[in-house]
């Protein structure tokens, strides 16, 4: 079984942030997207959880190693049950929680 861990430093600070809204930035490869996925995973068992993730264009979401793919890998590692609609860019979890990805 895979173990999901937060990298020390940036991801750790994001993951442990108590704010309702956090504005984060950093260089490409710093772990921003993965930190975002781990933050979302804290809430996917809440049936009322809704989340919107925004990127400039659809390609940024669907590229190899992009948010769409990584979210599925993390959800699988956590053994969560979910369904997807790649056309609408939606993950729906067994709990009723959903994550919508948007671009434009």
Buried (B, 14 or more C-beta within 10 A) or exposed (E): EEEEEBBEEBBBEBBEEEEEEEEBEEEEEBBBBBBBBBBBBEBBBEEEBEBEBEBEEBEBBBEEEBBBEBBBEBBEEEEBEBEBEEEEBBBBBEBEBBBBBEBE
